[in-house]
Amino acid sequence: MINRILIRMKVVQLLYSYLLTRSDFKLQPVPERQTRDNKFGYETYINLILLMLELSGYKVGSNNPLGDILFNKLSLKVPKSFSADSDIKEIIARDNSRIANYDDTVRPLYDAIVSSAVFNDFSRKHNKDISDEIVLWNVILDTIIAKAPAVEAAARRDSNFTQAGFLMGFKMLKETLNAYGDNRLHFIAAEQSLEKALDKAYELYHLLLLLPVEITRIQADRINSAKVKYVPTSEDLNPNTRFIDNRMVKAIADSVEMEEYLKEFPINMEQHYLLLKKLLDDILQSEYYTKYMSETESSLAADCEFWRVIMKNIILPSDALAEILETSSIYWNDDLDIMGTFAIKTIKQIASNNGVLTLLPKYKDDDDAKFGAQLFVDTVNNREQYRSYIDMFIDPAQWDADRLAFMDIVVMMVAISELLNFPAIPIPVTLNEYIEIANCYSTPRSGQFVNGMLYSIINYLKNEGKLLKN
């Protein structure tokens, strides 16, 4: 089972990588060289963005040319993001009549767009992603808006019109669209990486349960080979089969649940024979094995207890296993402790379940299944607000805000998101979890620093009425 402890760790790790490499959507800056072409090019650039918003059903000018239209029903991400941008909002608030020259172009352009082949192809797609939308807007700009005589005529009503500036405005908007597309794809990839990381954790849980099966098979092969060697001993011909007859191992090997999982996600450790052999040799040389093989009484409970002890004391602490996991998946070493705990829990349950393996579900419930994605998306969407809470309580005499460990900032932003958006999680739980994450992933002083900062932020949010739980 993937619990919230692991989910929090994954969110912090992936958010750290994402925020380090993301490039936010921003309007292009006003050109430094204020030539006539550059000035009109930037004016055209802004007007084209506002025209794109009006075509998408957003009220930008003093008139509302279209109202609730088909574009809105498609839930397009680009105009939604542009309309939410603070700079765009400021431009509209400052002068909501700035594109009045284009009012008579909106309806003809809209009609041309919705009847176009590119729009019809886009609207019929079932699984649209941001790259599809960026292509749509680029084609609309090139083949409809730029080629509409009414658009150029509207631009010429400005006394500062230049042909070079008019074309420059289209070029700038296309650059902004493509930059936004790259950023959105990066965000989507980060979300998918979070889900993949959690899938891999659940895969590790199954892999750990399969290790006793794989190890036992090697020992069974050794015993069978010894029987047919040139001069077998009495022990070779009549071996103690307690180890290879272990009922817990048989429960895993015969499990229908495990079989169904492996059909969908085929995993095994057969390619790591040397690791399996080393783990087997370590087991055979251990006092746990000697004690287990010498016992006269045999029971399912004893079989499960043997592998519980072996998993805890030999397999999970193995440096050889850690090395293989690190080379097999970038996620697994961080997951080993938690997934190992759940593998041991599952082994113990076989004894109380009459020798039947019952795999733990991937998540405890739907809330846990949604927890990671909600935490990640909310932190990204509100990162500036959450960062402002952090900056509010940084003592410049003790800390330079620009030199704080970025991991500490990320840990605190995620913690603030959890505090504000998950009312069922008690404040002390959130505090303890993120202090531990800071201690694990950041600097030696991070836990203490994060603790003090979050304590101040919590008091502030409570006083402001933004945090209502205890």
Secondary structure by P-SEA (a helix, b strand, c coil): cccaaaaaaaaaaaaaaaaacccccccccccccccaaaaaaaaaaaaaaaaaaaaaccccccccccccccccccccaaaaaaaacaaaaaaaaaccccccccccaaaaaaaaaaacaaaaaaaacccccaaaaaaaaaaaacccccccaaaaaaaaccccccaaaaaaaaaaaaaaaaaaaaaaaaaaaaaaaaaaaaaaaaaaaaaaaaaaaaaaaaaaaaaaaaaaccccccccccccccccccaaaaaaaacaaaaaaaaacccccccaaaaaaaaaaaaaacaaaaaaaacccccaaaaaaaaaaaaaccccccaaaaaaaaaaccccccaaaaaaaaaaaaaaaaaaaccbbbbccccccccccaaaaaaaaaaaaaaaaaaaaaaacccccccccccccaaaaaaaaaaaaaacccccccaaaaaaaaaaaaacccccaaaaaaaaaaaaaaaaaaaacccccc
